[in-house]
Amino acid sequence: MTGRGPSGSLAAHVEITSITVQRGDVIQIGGRPYRVADLVQLHSGAKRLLFETGEALTMNTRSSLIALRMRKR
């Protein structure tokens, strides 16, 4: 699914892993959207996602999630 976001950017749902997750990705957890503000590399390829709300989520190397990603035109 794709759509237009603010300032003419495109929004697309993408599958993310601990390798492909990026700052700015929006992940829906429990029906609430969380925007990734920062990433911390952990041992064995895992990453801790720090959200704008101050909450955190750890993705291990086998984790796979769907995120909304804004892409510039």
PDB file of N, CA, C and O in Angstrom:
ATOM      1  N   MET A   1       0.839  -1.178   0.000  1.00  0.00           N
ATOM      2  CA  MET A   1       0.000   0.000   0.000  1.00  0.00           C
ATOM      3  C   MET A   1       0.882   1.237   0.000  1.00  0.00           C
ATOM      4  O   MET A   1       1.862   1.310   0.741  1.00  0.00           O
ATOM      5  N   THR A   2       0.539   2.186  -0.814  1.00  0.00           N
ATOM      6  CA  THR A   2       1.260   3.451  -0.852  1.00  0.00           C
ATOM      7  C   THR A   2       0.252   4.588  -0.826  1.00  0.00           C
ATOM      8  O   THR A   2      -0.917   4.404  -1.165  1.00  0.00           O
ATOM      9  N   GLY A   3       0.704   5.740  -0.428  1.00  0.00           N
ATOM     10  CA  GLY A   3      -0.138   6.927  -0.390  1.00  0.00           C
ATOM     11  C   GLY A   3       0.729   8.157  -0.300  1.00  0.00           C
ATOM     12  O   GLY A   3       1.944   8.061  -0.131  1.00  0.00           O
ATOM     13  N   ARG A   4       0.105   9.318  -0.412  1.00  0.00           N
ATOM     14  CA  ARG A   4       0.854  10.572  -0.333  1.00  0.00           C
ATOM     15  C   ARG A   4       0.871  11.065   1.100  1.00  0.00           C
ATOM     16  O   ARG A   4      -0.140  11.032   1.802  1.00  0.00           O
ATOM     17  N   GLY A   5       2.036  11.521   1.518  1.00  0.00           N
ATOM     18  CA  GLY A   5       2.200  12.082   2.853  1.00  0.00           C
ATOM     19  C   GLY A   5       2.391  13.575   2.768  1.00  0.00           C
ATOM     20  O   GLY A   5       2.173  14.164   1.710  1.00  0.00           O
ATOM     21  N   PRO A   6       2.794  14.204   3.857  1.00  0.00           N
ATOM     22  CA  PRO A   6       3.024  15.648   3.846  1.00  0.00           C
ATOM     23  C   PRO A   6       4.154  16.024   2.892  1.00  0.00           C
ATOM     24  O   PRO A   6       5.091  15.251   2.692  1.00  0.00           O
ATOM     25  N   SER A   7       4.062  17.170   2.329  1.00  0.00           N
ATOM     26  CA  SER A   7       5.068  17.741   1.421  1.00  0.00           C
ATOM     27  C   SER A   7       5.345  16.874   0.202  1.00  0.00           C
ATOM     28  O   SER A   7       6.466  16.867  -0.307  1.00  0.00           O
ATOM     29  N   GLY A   8       4.337  16.142  -0.275  1.00  0.00           N
ATOM     30  CA  GLY A   8       4.488  15.389  -1.503  1.00  0.00           C
ATOM     31  C   GLY A   8       5.283  14.109  -1.386  1.00  0.00           C
ATOM     32  O   GLY A   8       5.571  13.479  -2.403  1.00  0.00           O
ATOM     33  N   SER A   9       5.651  13.699  -0.177  1.00  0.00           N
ATOM     34  CA  SER A   9       6.397  12.448  -0.016  1.00  0.00           C
ATOM     35  C   SER A   9       5.443  11.275  -0.146  1.00  0.00           C
ATOM     36  O   SER A   9       4.235  11.427   0.035  1.00  0.00           O
ATOM     37  N   LEU A  10       5.982  10.108  -0.458  1.00  0.00           N
ATOM     38  CA  LEU A  10       5.190   8.895  -0.593  1.00  0.00           C
ATOM     39  C   LEU A  10       5.308   8.058   0.664  1.00  0.00           C
ATOM     40  O   LEU A  10       6.392   7.935   1.234  1.00  0.00           O
ATOM     41  N   ALA A  11       4.195   7.481   1.098  1.00  0.00           N
ATOM     42  CA  ALA A  11       4.195   6.588   2.257  1.00  0.00           C
ATOM     43  C   ALA A  11       3.958   5.176   1.749  1.00  0.00           C
ATOM     44  O   ALA A  11       3.070   4.947   0.929  1.00  0.00           O
ATOM     45  N   ALA A  12       4.755   4.224   2.239  1.00  0.00           N
ATOM     46  CA  ALA A  12       4.610   2.834   1.814  1.00  0.00           C
ATOM     47  C   ALA A  12       4.798   1.909   3.007  1.00  0.00           C
ATOM     48  O   ALA A  12       5.615   2.173   3.889  1.00  0.00           O
ATOM     49  N   HIS A  13       4.031   0.819   3.024  1.00  0.00           N
ATOM     50  CA  HIS A  13       4.228  -0.209   4.031  1.00  0.00           C
ATOM     51  C   HIS A  13       5.373  -1.102   3.567  1.00  0.00           C
ATOM     52  O   HIS A  13       5.367  -1.601   2.441  1.00  0.00           O
ATOM     53  N   VAL A  14       6.349  -1.298   4.439  1.00  0.00           N
ATOM     54  CA  VAL A  14       7.505  -2.132   4.111  1.00  0.00           C
ATOM     55  C   VAL A  14       7.752  -3.115   5.252  1.00  0.00           C
ATOM     56  O   VAL A  14       7.474  -2.818   6.414  1.00  0.00           O
ATOM     57  N   GLU A  15       8.272  -4.279   4.907  1.00  0.00           N
ATOM     58  CA  GLU A  15       8.678  -5.244   5.923  1.00  0.00           C
ATOM     59  C   GLU A  15      10.067  -4.857   6.401  1.00  0.00           C
ATOM     60  O   GLU A  15      10.968  -4.626   5.594  1.00  0.00           O
ATOM     61  N   ILE A  16      10.240  -4.786   7.722  1.00  0.00           N
ATOM     62  CA  ILE A  16      11.538  -4.404   8.276  1.00  0.00           C
ATOM     63  C   ILE A  16      12.075  -5.514   9.177  1.00  0.00           C
ATOM     64  O   ILE A  16      11.324  -6.297   9.758  1.00  0.00           O
ATOM     65  N   THR A  17      13.386  -5.550   9.266  1.00  0.00           N
ATOM     66  CA  THR A  17      14.092  -6.453  10.172  1.00  0.00           C
ATOM     67  C   THR A  17      15.070  -5.595  10.972  1.00  0.00           C
ATOM     68  O   THR A  17      15.135  -4.381  10.784  1.00  0.00           O
ATOM     69  N   SER A  18      15.821  -6.223  11.853  1.00  0.00           N
ATOM     70  CA  SER A  18      16.804  -5.460  12.630  1.00  0.00           C
ATOM     71  C   SER A  18      17.883  -4.870  11.719  1.00  0.00           C
ATOM     72  O   SER A  18      18.558  -3.917  12.106  1.00  0.00           O
ATOM     73  N   ILE A  19      18.051  -5.410  10.544  1.00  0.00           N
ATOM     74  CA  ILE A  19      19.049  -4.894   9.593  1.00  0.00           C
ATOM     75  C   ILE A  19      18.497  -3.705   8.803  1.00  0.00           C
ATOM     76  O   ILE A  19      19.241  -2.770   8.504  1.00  0.00           O
ATOM     77  N   THR A  20      17.204  -3.726   8.460  1.00  0.00           N
ATOM     78  CA  THR A  20      16.663  -2.722   7.553  1.00  0.00           C
ATOM     79  C   THR A  20      15.886  -1.594   8.225  1.00  0.00           C
ATOM     80  O   THR A  20      15.509  -0.635   7.551  1.00  0.00           O
ATOM     81  N   VAL A  21      15.635  -1.678   9.528  1.00  0.00           N
ATOM     82  CA  VAL A  21      14.876  -0.634  10.213  1.00  0.00           C
ATOM     83  C   VAL A  21      15.632   0.695  10.145  1.00  0.00           C
ATOM     84  O   VAL A  21      16.861   0.722  10.206  1.00  0.00           O
ATOM     85  N   GLN A  22      14.878   1.804  10.018  1.00  0.00           N
ATOM     86  CA  GLN A  22      15.478   3.129   9.890  1.00  0.00           C
ATOM     87  C   GLN A  22      14.802   4.112  10.837  1.00  0.00           C
ATOM     88  O   GLN A  22      13.654   3.921  11.239  1.00  0.00           O
ATOM     89  N   ARG A  23      15.532   5.166  11.184  1.00  0.00           N
ATOM     90  CA  ARG A  23      14.921   6.262  11.934  1.00  0.00           C
ATOM     91  C   ARG A  23      13.784   6.825  11.100  1.00  0.00           C
ATOM     92  O   ARG A  23      13.904   6.965   9.883  1.00  0.00           O
ATOM     93  N   GLY A  24      12.682   7.146  11.760  1.00  0.00           N
ATOM     94  CA  GLY A  24      11.526   7.689  11.048  1.00  0.00           C
ATOM     95  C   GLY A  24      10.488   6.654  10.678  1.00  0.00           C
ATOM     96  O   GLY A  24       9.351   7.018  10.377  1.00  0.00           O
ATOM     97  N   ASP A  25      10.837   5.363  10.690  1.00  0.00           N
ATOM     98  CA  ASP A  25       9.852   4.317  10.424  1.00  0.00           C
ATOM     99  C   ASP A  25       8.765   4.384  11.486  1.00  0.00           C
ATOM    100  O   ASP A  25       9.046   4.661  12.652  1.00  0.00           O
ATOM    101  N   VAL A  26       7.532   4.132  11.087  1.00  0.00           N
ATOM    102  CA  VAL A  26       6.404   4.127  12.018  1.00  0.00           C
ATOM    103  C   VAL A  26       5.898   2.693  12.127  1.00  0.00           C
ATOM    104  O   VAL A  26       5.496   2.085  11.135  1.00  0.00           O
ATOM    105  N   ILE A  27       5.924   2.163  13.349  1.00  0.00           N
ATOM    106  CA  ILE A  27       5.515   0.788  13.618  1.00  0.00           C
ATOM    107  C   ILE A  27       4.263   0.836  14.474  1.00  0.00           C
ATOM    108  O   ILE A  27       4.211   1.572  15.459  1.00  0.00           O
ATOM    109  N   GLN A  28       3.255   0.058  14.107  1.00  0.00           N
ATOM    110  CA  GLN A  28       2.028   0.018  14.893  1.00  0.00           C
ATOM    111  C   GLN A  28       2.111  -1.142  15.884  1.00  0.00           C
ATOM    112  O   GLN A  28       2.294  -2.293  15.489  1.00  0.00           O
ATOM    113  N   ILE A  29       1.976  -0.830  17.168  1.00  0.00           N
ATOM    114  CA  ILE A  29       2.029  -1.821  18.240  1.00  0.00           C
ATOM    115  C   ILE A  29       0.795  -1.629  19.105  1.00  0.00           C
ATOM    116  O   ILE A  29       0.573  -0.544  19.642  1.00  0.00           O
ATOM    117  N   GLY A  30      -0.001  -2.668  19.242  1.00  0.00           N
ATOM    118  CA  GLY A  30      -1.211  -2.573  20.050  1.00  0.00           C
ATOM    119  C   GLY A  30      -2.183  -1.528  19.548  1.00  0.00           C
ATOM    120  O   GLY A  30      -2.921  -0.934  20.334  1.00  0.00           O
ATOM    121  N   GLY A  31      -2.191  -1.300  18.246  1.00  0.00           N
ATOM    122  CA  GLY A  31      -3.100  -0.321  17.650  1.00  0.00           C
ATOM    123  C   GLY A  31      -2.621   1.119  17.722  1.00  0.00           C
ATOM    124  O   GLY A  31      -3.319   2.027  17.271  1.00  0.00           O
ATOM    125  N   ARG A  32      -1.432   1.341  18.288  1.00  0.00           N
ATOM    126  CA  ARG A  32      -0.879   2.700  18.394  1.00  0.00           C
ATOM    127  C   ARG A  32       0.361   2.828  17.522  1.00  0.00           C
ATOM    128  O   ARG A  32       1.190   1.919  17.496  1.00  0.00           O
ATOM    129  N   PRO A  33       0.504   3.949  16.802  1.00  0.00           N
ATOM    130  CA  PRO A  33       1.696   4.152  15.983  1.00  0.00           C
ATOM    131  C   PRO A  33       2.869   4.670  16.819  1.00  0.00           C
ATOM    132  O   PRO A  33       2.695   5.536  17.676  1.00  0.00           O
ATOM    133  N   TYR A  34       4.049   4.137  16.565  1.00  0.00           N
ATOM    134  CA  TYR A  34       5.278   4.563  17.241  1.00  0.00           C
ATOM    135  C   TYR A  34       6.324   4.885  16.185  1.00  0.00           C
ATOM    136  O   TYR A  34       6.650   4.043  15.348  1.00  0.00           O
ATOM    137  N   ARG A  35       6.851   6.114  16.226  1.00  0.00           N
ATOM    138  CA  ARG A  35       7.890   6.524  15.272  1.00  0.00           C
ATOM    139  C   ARG A  35       9.260   6.281  15.892  1.00  0.00           C
ATOM    140  O   ARG A  35       9.518   6.671  17.030  1.00  0.00           O
ATOM    141  N   VAL A  36      10.141   5.625  15.119  1.00  0.00           N
ATOM    142  CA  VAL A  36      11.495   5.325  15.583  1.00  0.00           C
ATOM    143  C   VAL A  36      12.309   6.612  15.592  1.00  0.00           C
ATOM    144  O   VAL A  36      12.494   7.251  14.557  1.00  0.00           O
ATOM    145  N   ALA A  37      12.794   6.983  16.776  1.00  0.00           N
ATOM    146  CA  ALA A  37      13.599   8.199  16.923  1.00  0.00           C
ATOM    147  C   ALA A  37      15.084   7.898  16.894  1.00  0.00           C
ATOM    148  O   ALA A  37      15.872   8.716  16.419  1.00  0.00           O
ATOM    149  N   ASP A  38      15.483   6.724  17.401  1.00  0.00           N
ATOM    150  CA  ASP A  38      16.899   6.368  17.452  1.00  0.00           C
ATOM    151  C   ASP A  38      17.038   4.858  17.481  1.00  0.00           C
ATOM    152  O   ASP A  38      16.103   4.146  17.847  1.00  0.00           O
ATOM    153  N   LEU A  39      18.204   4.376  17.097  1.00  0.00           N
ATOM    154  CA  LEU A  39      18.514   2.949  17.054  1.00  0.00           C
ATOM    155  C   LEU A  39      19.807   2.697  17.811  1.00  0.00           C
ATOM    156  O   LEU A  39      20.758   3.472  17.710  1.00  0.00           O
ATOM    157  N   VAL A  40      19.836   1.602  18.575  1.00  0.00           N
ATOM    158  CA  VAL A  40      21.040   1.213  19.287  1.00  0.00           C
ATOM    159  C   VAL A  40      21.402  -0.212  18.860  1.00  0.00           C
ATOM    160  O   VAL A  40      20.605  -1.137  19.021  1.00  0.00           O
ATOM    161  N   GLN A  41      22.609  -0.381  18.314  1.00  0.00           N
ATOM    162  CA  GLN A  41      23.083  -1.707  17.904  1.00  0.00           C
ATOM    163  C   GLN A  41      23.440  -2.521  19.142  1.00  0.00           C
ATOM    164  O   GLN A  41      24.209  -2.059  19.984  1.00  0.00           O
ATOM    165  N   LEU A  42      22.890  -3.730  19.261  1.00  0.00           N
ATOM    166  CA  LEU A  42      23.180  -4.630  20.361  1.00  0.00           C
ATOM    167  C   LEU A  42      24.001  -5.816  19.860  1.00  0.00           C
ATOM    168  O   LEU A  42      24.254  -5.942  18.661  1.00  0.00           O
ATOM    169  N   HIS A  43      24.405  -6.664  20.765  1.00  0.00           N
ATOM    170  CA  HIS A  43      25.203  -7.837  20.382  1.00  0.00           C
ATOM    171  C   HIS A  43      24.403  -8.769  19.471  1.00  0.00           C
ATOM    172  O   HIS A  43      23.172  -8.743  19.485  1.00  0.00           O
ATOM    173  N   SER A  44      25.053  -9.541  18.730  1.00  0.00           N
ATOM    174  CA  SER A  44      24.503 -10.565  17.817  1.00  0.00           C
ATOM    175  C   SER A  44      23.474 -10.035  16.822  1.00  0.00           C
ATOM    176  O   SER A  44      22.566 -10.770  16.434  1.00  0.00           O
ATOM    177  N   GLY A  45      23.597  -8.792  16.408  1.00  0.00           N
ATOM    178  CA  GLY A  45      22.746  -8.253  15.353  1.00  0.00           C
ATOM    179  C   GLY A  45      21.421  -7.681  15.801  1.00  0.00           C
ATOM    180  O   GLY A  45      20.685  -7.144  14.972  1.00  0.00           O
ATOM    181  N   ALA A  46      21.084  -7.770  17.069  1.00  0.00           N
ATOM    182  CA  ALA A  46      19.830  -7.197  17.562  1.00  0.00           C
ATOM    183  C   ALA A  46      19.938  -5.675  17.607  1.00  0.00           C
ATOM    184  O   ALA A  46      21.038  -5.124  17.663  1.00  0.00           O
ATOM    185  N   LYS A  47      18.772  -4.993  17.582  1.00  0.00           N
ATOM    186  CA  LYS A  47      18.743  -3.534  17.703  1.00  0.00           C
ATOM    187  C   LYS A  47      17.655  -3.134  18.685  1.00  0.00           C
ATOM    188  O   LYS A  47      16.583  -3.739  18.726  1.00  0.00           O
ATOM    189  N   ARG A  48      17.941  -2.112  19.470  1.00  0.00           N
ATOM    190  CA  ARG A  48      16.938  -1.524  20.350  1.00  0.00           C
ATOM    191  C   ARG A  48      16.402  -0.297  19.644  1.00  0.00           C
ATOM    192  O   ARG A  48      17.153   0.617  19.302  1.00  0.00           O
ATOM    193  N   LEU A  49      15.089  -0.285  19.426  1.00  0.00           N
ATOM    194  CA  LEU A  49      14.430   0.846  18.795  1.00  0.00           C
ATOM    195  C   LEU A  49      13.946   1.771  19.899  1.00  0.00           C
ATOM    196  O   LEU A  49      13.227   1.343  20.802  1.00  0.00           O
ATOM    197  N   LEU A  50      14.332   3.021  19.831  1.00  0.00           N
ATOM    198  CA  LEU A  50      13.883   4.021  20.791  1.00  0.00           C
ATOM    199  C   LEU A  50      12.872   4.911  20.073  1.00  0.00           C
ATOM    200  O   LEU A  50      13.181   5.513  19.045  1.00  0.00           O
ATOM    201  N   PHE A  51      11.658   4.987  20.628  1.00  0.00           N
ATOM    202  CA  PHE A  51      10.584   5.721  19.985  1.00  0.00           C
ATOM    203  C   PHE A  51      10.510   7.152  20.506  1.00  0.00           C
ATOM    204  O   PHE A  51      11.045   7.459  21.571  1.00  0.00           O
ATOM    205  N   GLU A  52       9.846   8.026  19.751  1.00  0.00           N
ATOM    206  CA  GLU A  52       9.678   9.429  20.146  1.00  0.00           C
ATOM    207  C   GLU A  52       8.984   9.566  21.493  1.00  0.00           C
ATOM    208  O   GLU A  52       9.168  10.569  22.182  1.00  0.00           O
ATOM    209  N   THR A  53       8.185   8.567  21.881  1.00  0.00           N
ATOM    210  CA  THR A  53       7.436   8.598  23.140  1.00  0.00           C
ATOM    211  C   THR A  53       8.310   8.254  24.338  1.00  0.00           C
ATOM    212  O   THR A  53       7.864   8.366  25.480  1.00  0.00           O
ATOM    213  N   GLY A  54       9.560   7.833  24.090  1.00  0.00           N
ATOM    214  CA  GLY A  54      10.460   7.436  25.163  1.00  0.00           C
ATOM    215  C   GLY A  54      10.448   5.945  25.424  1.00  0.00           C
ATOM    216  O   GLY A  54      11.258   5.449  26.206  1.00  0.00           O
ATOM    217  N   GLU A  55       9.544   5.221  24.785  1.00  0.00           N
ATOM    218  CA  GLU A  55       9.476   3.775  24.952  1.00  0.00           C
ATOM    219  C   GLU A  55      10.501   3.101  24.046  1.00  0.00           C
ATOM    220  O   GLU A  55      11.036   3.724  23.130  1.00  0.00           O
ATOM    221  N   ALA A  56      10.769   1.821  24.310  1.00  0.00           N
ATOM    222  CA  ALA A  56      11.780   1.087  23.543  1.00  0.00           C
ATOM    223  C   ALA A  56      11.264  -0.300  23.188  1.00  0.00           C
ATOM    224  O   ALA A  56      10.403  -0.853  23.872  1.00  0.00           O
ATOM    225  N   LEU A  57      11.805  -0.849  22.109  1.00  0.00           N
ATOM    226  CA  LEU A  57      11.496  -2.202  21.662  1.00  0.00           C
ATOM    227  C   LEU A  57      12.789  -2.812  21.151  1.00  0.00           C
ATOM    228  O   LEU A  57      13.537  -2.155  20.426  1.00  0.00           O
ATOM    229  N   THR A  58      13.063  -4.050  21.516  1.00  0.00           N
ATOM    230  CA  THR A  58      14.259  -4.733  21.022  1.00  0.00           C
ATOM    231  C   THR A  58      13.867  -5.705  19.921  1.00  0.00           C
ATOM    232  O   THR A  58      13.003  -6.561  20.110  1.00  0.00           O
ATOM    233  N   MET A  59      14.513  -5.563  18.768  1.00  0.00           N
ATOM    234  CA  MET A  59      14.316  -6.496  17.650  1.00  0.00           C
ATOM    235  C   MET A  59      15.525  -7.401  17.580  1.00  0.00           C
ATOM    236  O   MET A  59      16.657  -6.926  17.494  1.00  0.00           O
ATOM    237  N   ASN A  60      15.292  -8.720  17.617  1.00  0.00           N
ATOM    238  CA  ASN A  60      16.416  -9.632  17.417  1.00  0.00           C
ATOM    239  C   ASN A  60      16.560  -9.908  15.922  1.00  0.00           C
ATOM    240  O   ASN A  60      15.802  -9.368  15.117  1.00  0.00           O
ATOM    241  N   THR A  61      17.505 -10.726  15.555  1.00  0.00           N
ATOM    242  CA  THR A  61      17.792 -10.947  14.134  1.00  0.00           C
ATOM    243  C   THR A  61      16.676 -11.683  13.410  1.00  0.00           C
ATOM    244  O   THR A  61      16.614 -11.636  12.181  1.00  0.00           O
ATOM    245  N   ARG A  62      15.797 -12.358  14.132  1.00  0.00           N
ATOM    246  CA  ARG A  62      14.691 -13.088  13.494  1.00  0.00           C
ATOM    247  C   ARG A  62      13.393 -12.302  13.482  1.00  0.00           C
ATOM    248  O   ARG A  62      12.401 -12.767  12.919  1.00  0.00           O
ATOM    249  N   SER A  63      13.375 -11.114  14.093  1.00  0.00           N
ATOM    250  CA  SER A  63      12.160 -10.288  14.134  1.00  0.00           C
ATOM    251  C   SER A  63      11.850  -9.719  12.762  1.00  0.00           C
ATOM    252  O   SER A  63      12.747  -9.331  12.015  1.00  0.00           O
ATOM    253  N   SER A  64      10.566  -9.676  12.447  1.00  0.00           N
ATOM    254  CA  SER A  64      10.104  -9.096  11.197  1.00  0.00           C
ATOM    255  C   SER A  64       8.808  -8.351  11.489  1.00  0.00           C
ATOM    256  O   SER A  64       7.868  -8.934  12.030  1.00  0.00           O
ATOM    257  N   LEU A  65       8.748  -7.070  11.137  1.00  0.00           N
ATOM    258  CA  LEU A  65       7.584  -6.230  11.384  1.00  0.00           C
ATOM    259  C   LEU A  65       7.222  -5.471  10.108  1.00  0.00           C
ATOM    260  O   LEU A  65       8.029  -5.362   9.184  1.00  0.00           O
ATOM    261  N   ILE A  66       6.007  -4.954  10.074  1.00  0.00           N
ATOM    262  CA  ILE A  66       5.578  -4.088   8.974  1.00  0.00           C
ATOM    263  C   ILE A  66       5.615  -2.650   9.493  1.00  0.00           C
ATOM    264  O   ILE A  66       5.104  -2.358  10.574  1.00  0.00           O
ATOM    265  N   ALA A  67       6.219  -1.766   8.719  1.00  0.00           N
ATOM    266  CA  ALA A  67       6.331  -0.357   9.115  1.00  0.00           C
ATOM    267  C   ALA A  67       5.838   0.536   7.974  1.00  0.00           C
ATOM    268  O   ALA A  67       5.824   0.142   6.808  1.00  0.00           O
ATOM    269  N   LEU A  68       5.445   1.727   8.345  1.00  0.00           N
ATOM    270  CA  LEU A  68       5.114   2.765   7.368  1.00  0.00           C
ATOM    271  C   LEU A  68       6.366   3.605   7.198  1.00  0.00           C
ATOM    272  O   LEU A  68       6.903   4.133   8.172  1.00  0.00           O
ATOM    273  N   ARG A  69       6.826   3.727   5.980  1.00  0.00           N
ATOM    274  CA  ARG A  69       8.051   4.476   5.705  1.00  0.00           C
ATOM    275  C   ARG A  69       7.753   5.574   4.707  1.00  0.00           C
ATOM    276  O   ARG A  69       7.131   5.343   3.670  1.00  0.00           O
ATOM    277  N   MET A  70       8.210   6.779   5.039  1.00  0.00           N
ATOM    278  CA  MET A  70       8.036   7.922   4.137  1.00  0.00           C
ATOM    279  C   MET A  70       9.227   7.962   3.188  1.00  0.00           C
ATOM    280  O   MET A  70      10.380   7.845   3.602  1.00  0.00           O
ATOM    281  N   ARG A  71       8.922   8.126   1.922  1.00  0.00           N
ATOM    282  CA  ARG A  71       9.972   8.214   0.896  1.00  0.00           C
ATOM    283  C   ARG A  71       9.822   9.525   0.160  1.00  0.00           C
ATOM    284  O   ARG A  71       8.717   9.927  -0.205  1.00  0.00           O
ATOM    285  N   LYS A  72      10.943  10.185  -0.053  1.00  0.00           N
ATOM    286  CA  LYS A  72      10.922  11.436  -0.797  1.00  0.00           C
ATOM    287  C   LYS A  72      10.672  11.132  -2.266  1.00  0.00           C
ATOM    288  O   LYS A  72      11.081  10.087  -2.772  1.00  0.00           O
ATOM    289  N   ARG A  73       9.998  12.052  -2.946  1.00  0.00           N
ATOM    290  CA  ARG A  73       9.708  11.874  -4.376  1.00  0.00           C
ATOM    291  C   ARG A  73      10.931  12.081  -5.202  1.00  0.00           C
ATOM    292  O   ARG A  73      10.875  11.971  -6.427  1.00  0.00           O
TER     293      ARG A  73
END
